[in-house]
Amino acid sequence: MIAKPPFRERFLLWRNAWLMSPKFQRTSMRLPLLRRVAQGHAASMFGIITGFVYTKTLTAAVDLGIIARLASAPAGTADLAASAGLDLPAASRLLAAAAAIDLVEPLEGDRWTLGQRGAALAGNAGALAMIEHHKIFYDDLADPVALLRRGRGGGKLAAFWSYAEAAGRDEPASAADPATDAYSALMAASQPMVAEQMLDAHDFGRHRKLLDVGGGHGAFLAEVAARHPGLALALFDLPPVAEAARAVLDSRGLAHVEAHGGSFRDDPLPTGADLVTLVRILHDHDDAVVAALLAKVHAALPVGGTLLIAEPMAGTKGAEAMGDAYFGLYLWAMGSGRPRTFKAYVALLESVGFHHIREVETALPMVTRMVLARK
């Protein structure tokens, strides 16, 4: 006797059969209530189908200086065309496309200003850095079937992340490695927004000393120092990165911040801190590497010490696509890591001895979520 499929499976198959039916689709457009639902789903699907075009419209508006130009003052179509190196028909077509996605907004007299999205973007250095960085990812996504079939990594994004791979080599990347410099610049540009979320959600002032693992050039610690000048600070990163961080920190008047060089794959972490932060570090690595790093953090902390994990996570309410759709494919192309849920982090943390694990709410969970755990 063949067992019946579970109720949920039977329901989904029934639902999908109806949704695939041309007769149901025609009927739904004739009934007011169903028509509204159908129109919403159609708009969402069209957004998925055409999303790449919107992204490229955004990229063109940024690369051609239109967003930056309009951030200073309104400008006419002819002036924008001349500064962008476009003829008038091409500029008009781009501006119309940008207006449709609220990057720019028309004014009287064939003039333009920023739209709401464009205005929010113009003041966000992190978002602008990500737009530039994503050109590499989109090259890999040009043929998503090939990307998936060749296995993880192997494309342009994986080559960019030679910084991350350096931790697994016998010799780390040189201080002049372009990938290292590009990575650190990207993190520095995007870090302030993440730092603001973290500093607003957790009282760092209750701690004595903070160690930021994978701290790059110290962008996060600089934000912490500005908010909590009495907190002792230290970072740990690859030797050439830590060396560069020392110079950057000194130039910013942060000579008191310690910069420790080493690989968290191969070396123990510095001790003496009662708070360790992992800011956008763990989702870049596979489970075995993450578990080993968490064990090292546990060993470095005193009894009662705190670990703070901050990064985007899978299963984020209202931003579900950000987890498995965006980060899932991004990390596949990168060749390392995976998006994880809060529950997945709880399991990893408990496996190495952490307890009192809880999530701390942030204002923008799609940007970063925070997990606190105690030794």
C-alpha positions in Angstrom: 0.0 0.0 0.0 1.4 3.4 -1.0 1.3 6.0 1.8 -0.4 9.3 1.1 1.9 12.3 0.8 1.7 14.7 3.8 -1.2 17.2 3.8 1.1 20.2 3.0 2.5 18.4 0.0 -1.0 17.5 -1.3 -2.1 21.1 -0.8 0.9 22.6 -2.6 0.4 20.3 -5.6 -3.3 21.2 -5.7 -2.4 24.9 -5.5 0.2 24.8 -8.2 -2.1 22.9 -10.5 -4.7 25.7 -10.2 -2.1 28.4 -10.7 -0.8 26.8 -13.8 -4.3 26.5 -15.3 -5.0 29.1 -18.0 -8.7 28.8 -17.1 -8.0 29.8 -13.5 -5.7 32.6 -14.6 -8.4 34.1 -16.9 -11.0 33.7 -14.1 -8.8 35.4 -11.5 -8.5 38.5 -13.7 -12.3 38.8 -13.9 -13.0 38.7 -10.1 -12.1 41.9 -8.3 -10.6 40.3 -5.2 -8.6 37.7 -7.1 -7.6 40.3 -9.7 -5.9 42.5 -7.1 -3.9 39.5 -5.8 -3.0 38.3 -9.3 -1.8 41.8 -10.2 0.4 41.9 -7.2 1.9 38.6 -8.0 2.4 39.6 -11.6 4.1 42.8 -10.6 6.5 40.8 -8.3 7.3 38.3 -11.0 7.9 41.0 -13.5 10.3 42.6 -11.0 12.2 39.4 -10.8 12.3 38.9 -14.5 13.5 42.5 -15.2 15.5 43.1 -12.1 18.9 42.9 -13.9 17.8 45.7 -16.2 17.1 47.9 -13.2 20.4 47.0 -11.7 22.3 48.0 -14.9 20.3 51.2 -15.1 21.5 52.0 -11.6 25.1 51.1 -12.5 25.0 53.3 -15.5 23.6 56.3 -13.6 26.4 55.9 -11.0 29.2 55.3 -13.4 28.3 58.2 -15.7 28.3 60.6 -12.7 24.6 61.4 -12.9 23.9 60.6 -9.3 26.9 62.5 -8.1 26.1 65.5 -10.4 22.4 65.7 -9.2 23.5 65.4 -5.6 25.1 68.8 -6.0 22.3 70.6 -7.8 19.6 70.0 -10.4 20.7 69.9 -14.0 19.3 69.8 -17.5 19.2 66.9 -19.8 21.7 68.5 -22.2 24.2 69.2 -19.4 23.9 65.7 -18.0 24.4 64.3 -21.5 27.5 66.3 -22.1 29.1 65.5 -18.7 28.3 61.8 -19.2 29.7 61.7 -22.7 26.3 60.6 -24.2 24.3 62.0 -27.0 21.0 63.6 -26.1 18.7 60.6 -27.1 20.9 58.2 -25.1 20.9 60.5 -22.0 17.1 61.0 -22.3 16.5 57.2 -22.5 18.7 56.6 -19.4 17.1 59.4 -17.4 13.7 58.1 -18.2 14.7 54.6 -17.0 16.3 56.0 -13.9 13.2 58.0 -13.1 11.1 54.9 -13.4 13.0 53.3 -10.5 13.0 56.5 -8.5 16.7 57.3 -8.9 16.0 60.7 -10.5 12.9 62.9 -10.7 12.0 65.4 -13.5 11.6 69.1 -12.9 10.1 71.8 -15.1 12.2 73.0 -18.0 13.7 69.6 -18.9 15.7 69.6 -15.7 16.3 66.8 -13.2 16.9 66.2 -9.5 17.5 63.1 -7.5 14.5 60.8 -6.7 14.1 59.4 -3.2 16.1 56.3 -3.8 18.8 58.3 -5.6 19.1 60.8 -2.7 19.4 57.9 -0.2 22.0 56.3 -2.4 24.1 59.5 -3.0 25.0 59.8 0.7 25.7 56.1 1.2 29.4 55.4 0.5 28.9 51.7 1.4 26.2 51.2 -1.2 28.2 53.0 -3.9 31.2 50.7 -3.1 29.0 47.7 -3.4 27.7 48.8 -6.8 31.2 48.9 -8.0 32.1 45.6 -6.4 29.1 43.8 -7.9 30.3 44.2 -11.4 32.6 41.3 -10.7 29.7 39.2 -9.4 27.5 40.0 -12.3 30.1 38.9 -14.7 30.0 35.5 -13.1 26.2 35.5 -13.1 26.0 36.3 -16.9 25.8 32.5 -17.3 24.3 31.2 -14.1 24.1 27.6 -15.4 27.8 27.6 -16.0 28.4 29.1 -12.6 26.5 26.3 -10.9 27.9 23.5 -13.1 31.6 24.3 -12.6 31.2 24.1 -8.8 32.0 26.7 -6.2 34.5 29.4 -7.2 36.5 29.5 -10.4 35.2 32.8 -11.7 36.1 36.5 -11.3 34.5 36.8 -7.8 36.6 34.0 -6.5 39.8 35.6 -7.9 38.9 38.8 -6.2 38.6 37.0 -2.9 42.2 35.9 -3.0 42.4 38.0 0.2 40.2 35.5 2.0 42.0 32.5 0.5 45.4 33.9 1.6 44.6 32.7 5.2 44.8 29.1 3.9 48.1 29.5 2.1 51.6 29.0 3.6 52.4 32.6 2.7 49.8 35.3 3.1 49.1 37.8 0.4 51.6 40.7 0.1 50.7 44.0 1.6 50.6 45.4 -2.0 48.2 42.6 -3.2 45.5 44.4 -5.2 42.8 42.0 -4.0 43.8 42.8 -0.4 43.6 46.5 -1.0 40.3 46.3 -2.9 38.8 44.1 -0.1 39.9 46.5 2.7 38.6 49.5 0.8 35.3 47.8 0.2 35.0 46.9 3.9 36.0 50.4 5.0 33.3 52.0 2.8 30.5 49.7 3.9 31.5 49.3 7.6 30.1 52.5 9.1 26.5 51.5 8.5 27.1 48.1 10.0 28.9 49.6 13.0 26.1 52.1 13.6 23.6 49.2 13.8 25.9 47.3 16.2 26.7 50.3 18.4 23.0 51.2 18.7 22.0 47.7 19.6 24.6 46.7 22.2 26.3 48.6 25.0 30.0 48.2 24.3 30.8 50.4 27.3 30.1 47.5 29.6 33.2 45.7 28.4 36.8 46.2 29.3 38.6 45.3 26.1 37.4 44.4 22.6 39.2 42.2 20.1 37.9 42.4 16.5 38.9 39.3 14.6 39.3 39.9 10.8 39.3 43.6 11.6 40.9 44.7 8.3 42.2 48.3 8.5 40.3 49.0 11.7 37.2 50.7 10.2 34.9 49.1 12.7 37.2 49.8 15.7 37.4 53.5 14.6 33.6 53.7 14.9 33.7 52.0 18.3 36.5 54.3 19.5 34.4 57.4 18.6 31.5 56.1 20.7 33.4 54.5 23.5 36.8 56.3 23.9 37.6 54.5 27.2 37.3 51.0 25.8 40.6 49.2 25.1 40.7 48.0 21.5 42.6 45.4 19.4 42.3 43.8 16.0 43.5 40.5 14.5 44.1 40.0 10.8 46.6 38.6 8.4 50.1 40.1 9.0 50.2 42.4 5.9 46.7 43.6 6.7 47.5 44.2 10.4 50.7 46.1 9.3 48.6 48.3 7.0 46.0 48.8 9.8 48.7 50.0 12.1 49.5 52.9 9.7 45.9 53.7 9.1 45.0 53.7 12.8 48.0 55.9 13.6 46.9 58.4 10.9 43.5 58.5 12.5 44.8 59.3 16.0 44.2 55.7 17.2 47.7 54.7 18.2 46.3 53.0 21.3 44.5 50.3 19.2 46.6 47.1 19.1 47.1 45.4 15.7 47.9 41.7 15.9 49.0 39.8 12.8 48.2 36.2 12.2 45.8 33.7 10.5 42.8 32.6 12.4 43.1 29.3 10.6 46.6 28.5 11.8 47.3 30.7 14.9 45.7 31.1 18.3 43.9 34.4 19.0 45.3 37.0 21.3 44.0 36.8 24.9 43.0 39.5 27.3 39.8 40.7 25.7 36.4 40.2 27.4 34.6 40.8 24.2 35.4 39.3 20.8 33.6 40.5 17.6 33.2 38.7 14.3 31.8 41.3 11.9 30.8 39.8 8.5 33.3 37.0 8.9 31.6 33.7 9.4 29.3 33.5 6.4 32.3 33.7 4.2 33.5 30.3 5.5 32.4 26.7 5.5 31.2 25.0 8.7 34.5 23.3 9.6 36.4 26.6 9.4 33.6 28.4 11.4 33.5 25.7 14.1 37.3 25.9 14.5 37.3 29.7 14.7 34.5 29.7 17.3 36.5 27.2 19.3 39.6 29.5 19.2 37.4 32.5 20.3 36.1 30.4 23.2 39.7 29.5 24.2 40.8 33.2 24.0 37.9 34.5 26.2 37.9 34.5 30.0 35.1 32.8 31.8 32.1 35.1 31.4 33.5 36.7 28.3 31.3 37.6 25.4 31.3 36.8 21.7 29.4 39.1 19.3 28.6 37.9 15.8 27.3 40.5 13.3 26.3 39.7 9.7 23.3 39.2 7.4 21.6 35.9 8.0 19.3 33.5 6.1 15.7 33.4 7.3 15.6 37.1 8.1 11.9 38.2 8.2 11.1 40.6 5.4 14.5 40.0 3.7 14.3 36.2 3.0 15.6 36.7 -0.5 18.7 38.4 0.8 19.8 35.2 2.6 19.5 32.2 0.3 19.0 34.0 -3.0 21.5 36.8 -2.9 24.1 35.5 -0.4 23.6 31.9 -1.4 24.7 32.5 -5.0 27.3 35.2 -4.0 29.1 32.8 -1.7 28.8 30.0 -4.3 30.6 32.2 -6.8 33.1 33.3 -4.2 33.9 29.7 -3.5 33.5 29.6 0.2 30.8 29.9 2.9 27.0 29.8 3.0 24.2 31.8 4.4 23.1 30.5 7.9 20.1 31.0 10.1 20.2 32.1 13.7 19.4 28.5 14.7 22.4 27.2 12.7 24.7 29.6 14.6 23.2 28.5 17.9 24.1 24.9 17.0 27.7 25.8 16.1 28.2 28.0 19.2 26.8 25.3 21.5 29.1 22.7 19.9 32.2 24.5 21.1 30.9 25.4 24.6 29.2 28.7 24.4 26.0 29.3 26.3 23.4 32.1 27.0 23.1 32.5 23.2 20.6 35.1 22.1 19.9 37.4 19.2 20.0 41.2 19.7 17.6 43.1 17.6 19.0 45.7 15.2 17.2 48.5 13.4 18.0 47.1 9.9 18.2 43.3 10.2 18.6 42.9 6.4 22.0 44.8 6.8 23.1 43.0 9.9 21.8 40.7 12.6 23.6 40.2 15.9 24.1 37.1 18.1 25.6 37.3 21.6 27.1 34.3 23.3 28.9 33.9 26.6 31.7 31.6 27.7 
